[in-house]
Amino acid sequence: MMMRQNILITERKPTSTLLMNIFMNVALKVQNNPTSHPASASQVSPRLAKNLKRHFKERVIEFILMLAALSAVFTTFAIVIILLYESFGFFKTVSLVEFFTGKEWTPLFEDAHYGIMPLVAGTLTTSAVALAVAIPVGTVAAIYLSEFASHKAREIVKPILELLVGVPTIVFGYFALLFVTPILQKLYPELPSFNMLSAGIVMGIMIIPYIASVAEDAMRAVPMSMREGSYAMGATRFQTAIKVVTPAAISGIVAAYILGISRAVGETMVVAVAAGQQPNLTFDPTEGAATITAFIVQVALGDLPHASIGYQSIFAAGLVLFALTLTFNILGHIIRKKYREQY
């Protein structure tokens, strides 16, 4: 037995000695060849070294991207400056009290009146009718697409819904005048041909894709774990959609509503064609009235001398429209910030 162990020991010695010799030879080669050392922290690969040509190209691309980002800001400031500049000449002639409290708007007549309230009333009335149609339908459509529709149904319904965005607004205007108004007149015979009700309904149909698409994206962004937790507590899909998903996505849903409001307030051709162009201080949607955008279109198509009071009234009305839209956007931003949920 002792003899066998001695034989095994003598057999292992050459192998271990051979391995030690190999490691020593490799170490000596590494020491003698500096290029075989791993790159130190101070050494940079030639591919990653600073290349003046590539550095210049990157700076140019960054500058172009910055200009693209700032173009929207510059455009907004330019619009505000033009509106303020032209409106300043208007308010030299017309007092702010008369402008905001007057009940007649006839800047192009010989007996001119400059009360903006009839145009504001028409704008708010048509927008209210449109939102009364778009918000419920758009929200229900978003809940269905997000929580109940199958993948195949969603791929069919959503593109069809979004096709409405591509329809020209002038087509919607004549659709309201020639199709919706006759139907409403059968239900309400005293309804005039030009009225804010049909214009508002068609505007609501036009806004539905905006609200449905943005709200559906917000709902689908809610983590699936919240739905699974609701299901684990015994809630149905409908209860989960209404009491869990919708409150969790309220920030995005409010953003969709604000987008719809801004779209309704700024709509031009539908109200210009179907609601009429006669300023009328009324909040009754069954009557005809002009909106701010309809007045701007009406006056812009005429031949007015530059710097005249009629010409400057366009910019005064546009300034009011800009203020309305900005107010709704700020209000929506405050609501979103207050109820925003982060996951």
C-alpha positions in Angstrom: 0.0 0.0 0.0 2.8 2.4 0.9 4.6 1.6 -2.3 1.4 2.4 -4.3 1.0 5.8 -2.6 4.7 6.7 -3.3 4.1 5.8 -7.0 1.0 8.1 -7.1 3.0 11.0 -5.5 5.9 10.6 -8.0 3.4 10.6 -10.8 1.7 13.8 -9.7 4.9 15.8 -9.3 5.7 16.1 -13.0 2.2 17.3 -13.8 2.1 20.0 -11.2 5.6 21.1 -12.1 4.5 21.3 -15.8 1.5 23.5 -14.9 3.7 25.8 -12.8 6.1 26.2 -15.7 3.3 27.0 -18.1 1.9 29.7 -15.8 5.4 31.2 -15.3 6.0 31.4 -19.1 2.7 33.1 -19.7 3.4 35.6 -16.9 6.8 36.4 -18.4 5.3 36.9 -21.9 2.6 39.3 -20.5 5.3 41.3 -18.7 7.5 41.5 -21.7 4.6 42.5 -24.1 2.9 45.7 -22.9 0.2 45.6 -25.5 -1.2 42.5 -23.9 -2.1 44.4 -20.7 -5.8 45.2 -20.3 -6.6 48.8 -21.2 -6.2 51.1 -18.2 -8.8 53.7 -17.2 -6.7 56.4 -18.9 -6.5 54.5 -22.2 -9.3 54.9 -24.7 -10.1 52.7 -27.7 -9.3 54.4 -31.0 -13.0 53.8 -32.0 -14.1 55.7 -28.9 -11.5 58.4 -29.0 -12.7 62.0 -29.7 -13.2 62.4 -33.4 -13.5 66.1 -34.4 -15.7 65.3 -37.4 -18.0 63.1 -35.5 -18.2 65.5 -32.6 -19.1 68.4 -35.0 -21.9 66.3 -36.6 -23.3 65.4 -33.2 -23.3 69.1 -32.2 -25.1 70.0 -35.4 -27.7 67.4 -34.8 -28.3 68.6 -31.3 -28.7 72.1 -32.5 -31.2 71.1 -35.1 -33.2 69.2 -32.5 -33.1 72.1 -30.1 -34.4 74.4 -32.9 -37.3 72.0 -33.6 -38.2 71.9 -29.9 -38.1 75.7 -29.6 -40.0 76.4 -32.8 -43.3 75.8 -31.0 -42.3 78.2 -28.3 -41.3 80.9 -30.7 -44.5 80.4 -32.7 -46.6 80.8 -29.6 -44.8 84.0 -28.6 -45.1 85.3 -32.2 -48.9 84.7 -32.1 -49.3 86.4 -28.8 -47.2 89.4 -29.8 -49.1 89.9 -33.1 -52.5 89.6 -31.2 -51.4 92.1 -28.6 -49.9 94.5 -31.1 -53.0 94.6 -33.3 -55.4 94.5 -30.4 -53.7 97.5 -28.8 -54.8 99.7 -31.7 -58.3 98.4 -31.4 -58.5 99.2 -27.6 -57.3 102.7 -28.3 -60.7 103.3 -29.9 -62.9 100.8 -27.9 -62.9 100.8 -24.1 -62.5 97.5 -22.3 -65.7 98.1 -20.4 -67.7 98.3 -23.6 -65.8 95.4 -25.1 -66.5 93.0 -22.3 -70.0 94.2 -21.2 -71.6 95.2 -24.5 -74.5 93.1 -25.8 -74.2 93.9 -29.5 -71.4 93.1 -31.9 -71.6 95.0 -35.1 -68.1 96.4 -35.8 -68.7 96.5 -39.6 -71.9 98.5 -39.5 -72.2 102.3 -39.6 -73.7 102.2 -36.2 -70.9 100.1 -34.8 -71.1 98.3 -31.4 -68.2 96.4 -30.0 -69.6 94.1 -27.3 -67.9 90.7 -27.6 -70.4 88.9 -25.4 -72.6 87.6 -28.2 -69.7 85.9 -29.8 -68.5 84.4 -26.5 -72.0 83.2 -25.8 -72.2 81.5 -29.2 -68.8 79.9 -28.7 -69.6 78.6 -25.2 -73.0 77.3 -26.2 -71.8 75.3 -29.3 -68.8 74.0 -27.3 -71.1 72.9 -24.4 -73.4 71.0 -26.8 -70.4 69.4 -28.4 -68.9 68.3 -25.1 -72.3 67.0 -23.9 -72.1 64.6 -26.9 -68.3 63.9 -27.0 -67.4 63.3 -23.3 -69.9 60.6 -22.5 -69.6 58.8 -25.8 -65.8 59.2 -25.9 -65.4 57.9 -22.4 -67.6 54.9 -22.9 -65.7 54.1 -26.1 -62.4 54.4 -24.3 -63.6 52.1 -21.5 -64.8 49.5 -24.0 -61.7 49.5 -26.0 -59.4 49.4 -23.0 -61.3 46.9 -20.7 -63.8 44.8 -22.7 -62.9 44.7 -26.4 -60.9 41.7 -27.7 -57.6 42.4 -29.5 -59.2 41.7 -32.8 -62.2 44.0 -32.1 -59.9 46.8 -30.9 -57.8 46.5 -34.1 -60.9 47.0 -36.1 -62.9 49.6 -34.1 -60.1 52.0 -33.1 -58.8 52.7 -36.7 -62.4 53.2 -37.9 -63.0 55.6 -35.0 -59.8 57.5 -35.8 -60.8 57.8 -39.5 -63.2 60.6 -38.4 -60.2 62.8 -37.6 -59.2 62.8 -41.3 -62.6 64.0 -42.5 -62.4 67.7 -43.5 -64.4 70.0 -41.2 -66.2 71.6 -44.1 -67.7 68.2 -44.8 -68.9 68.0 -41.2 -70.4 71.5 -41.6 -72.5 70.6 -44.6 -73.4 67.3 -42.9 -74.8 69.3 -40.0 -76.7 71.7 -42.2 -78.1 69.2 -44.8 -78.5 66.0 -42.8 -78.7 66.6 -39.0 -80.7 69.8 -39.1 -83.6 68.3 -41.2 -83.8 65.4 -38.8 -83.9 67.7 -35.8 -86.6 69.8 -37.5 -88.8 66.8 -37.7 -88.6 66.5 -34.0 -88.7 70.2 -33.3 -90.5 71.9 -36.3 -89.7 75.4 -35.0 -86.0 74.9 -35.3 -84.4 77.3 -37.7 -82.2 76.2 -40.5 -79.1 77.7 -38.9 -78.9 76.7 -35.2 -76.3 75.9 -32.6 -77.8 72.6 -31.7 -77.0 70.7 -34.9 -73.6 72.4 -35.2 -72.8 71.4 -31.6 -73.9 67.8 -32.1 -71.7 67.3 -35.2 -68.8 69.0 -33.4 -69.3 66.4 -30.7 -69.2 63.6 -33.2 -66.0 65.1 -34.6 -64.3 65.3 -31.2 -65.2 61.8 -30.1 -62.0 60.2 -31.6 -59.7 62.7 -29.8 -61.3 61.9 -26.4 -61.6 58.2 -27.0 -58.1 57.7 -28.2 -56.3 59.7 -25.5 -58.5 58.3 -22.7 -58.0 54.8 -23.9 -54.2 55.2 -23.9 -54.4 56.5 -20.3 -56.5 53.5 -19.2 -54.2 51.0 -20.8 -51.3 52.6 -19.0 -52.8 51.6 -15.7 -50.7 48.6 -14.3 -52.3 45.2 -14.7 -51.6 44.4 -11.0 -54.3 46.9 -10.0 -56.9 45.0 -12.1 -55.7 41.7 -10.8 -56.0 43.0 -7.2 -59.5 44.1 -7.9 -60.4 40.7 -9.4 -58.9 39.0 -6.4 -61.2 41.0 -4.2 -64.2 39.6 -6.1 -64.9 42.7 -8.3 -66.4 42.2 -11.8 -64.8 43.6 -15.0 -67.3 46.5 -15.0 -66.7 47.3 -11.3 -62.9 47.2 -12.0 -63.2 49.5 -15.0 -65.4 52.1 -13.2 -64.0 52.0 -9.7 -60.3 51.1 -10.2 -59.1 51.8 -13.8 -61.0 55.0 -14.4 -59.9 56.8 -11.1 -56.3 55.6 -11.7 -56.3 57.1 -15.2 -58.2 60.3 -14.3 -55.2 62.4 -15.2 -55.0 61.2 -18.7 -58.8 61.3 -19.0 -58.9 64.9 -18.0 -56.2 65.7 -20.5 -58.5 64.1 -23.2 -61.3 66.3 -22.0 -59.2 69.4 -22.2 -58.1 68.5 -25.7 -61.7 68.1 -26.6 -62.6 71.5 -25.1 -59.8 73.2 -27.0 -60.9 71.5 -30.2 -64.5 72.6 -29.7 -63.7 76.2 -28.8 -61.4 76.6 -31.8 -63.7 74.9 -34.4 -64.4 77.1 -37.4 -66.1 75.6 -40.4 -68.8 73.6 -38.7 -70.2 76.6 -36.8 -69.6 78.9 -39.8 -71.7 76.7 -42.0 -74.4 75.3 -39.7 -74.8 77.7 -36.8 -75.1 81.0 -38.7 -73.1 84.2 -38.8 -75.4 86.6 -37.0 -74.1 87.6 -33.6 -76.8 86.8 -31.0 -76.5 87.0 -27.3 -78.3 83.8 -26.3 -77.5 80.5 -24.7 -80.4 78.7 -26.3 -78.9 76.1 -28.6 -82.0 76.0 -30.8 -81.3 79.5 -32.1 -78.7 80.6 -34.6 -75.7 82.6 -33.5 -72.1 83.4 -34.5 -69.0 82.3 -32.8 -65.7 84.0 -32.5 -64.1 81.8 -35.1 -67.1 82.2 -37.5 -66.7 86.0 -37.2 -63.0 85.9 -37.9 -63.7 83.8 -41.1 -66.5 86.2 -42.1 -64.4 89.3 -41.8 -61.2 87.8 -43.1 -62.9 87.0 -46.4 -63.9 90.6 -47.0 -61.8 93.5 -48.2 -61.0 95.7 -45.2 -58.3 98.3 -45.1 -55.3 97.5 -43.0 -55.3 99.2 -39.5 -59.0 100.0 -39.7 -61.2 99.3 -36.7 -63.0 96.4 -38.5 -59.7 94.8 -39.4 -58.4 95.2 -35.8 -61.6 93.7 -34.4 -60.4 90.3 -35.8 -57.3 90.4 -33.6 -59.3 91.5 -30.6 -61.7 88.6 -31.0 -58.7 86.3 -31.6 -57.2 87.5 -28.4 -60.3 86.6 -26.5 -60.3 83.1 -28.1 -56.7 82.6 -27.2 -57.5 83.6 -23.6 -60.4 81.1 -23.4 -58.3 78.3 -24.7 -55.4 79.2 -22.4 -57.7 79.3 -19.4 -59.1 75.8 -20.1 -55.5 74.5 -20.6 -54.3 75.9 -17.3 -57.4 74.6 -15.5 -56.8 71.2 -17.0 -53.1 71.3 -16.0 -54.1 72.1 -12.4 -56.6 69.3 -12.3 -54.1 66.8 -13.8 -51.4 67.8 -11.4 -53.8 67.5 -8.4 -55.1 64.0 -9.2 -52.2 62.6 -11.1 -51.2 59.0 -10.1 -47.7 57.7 -10.6 -46.9 54.0 -10.8 
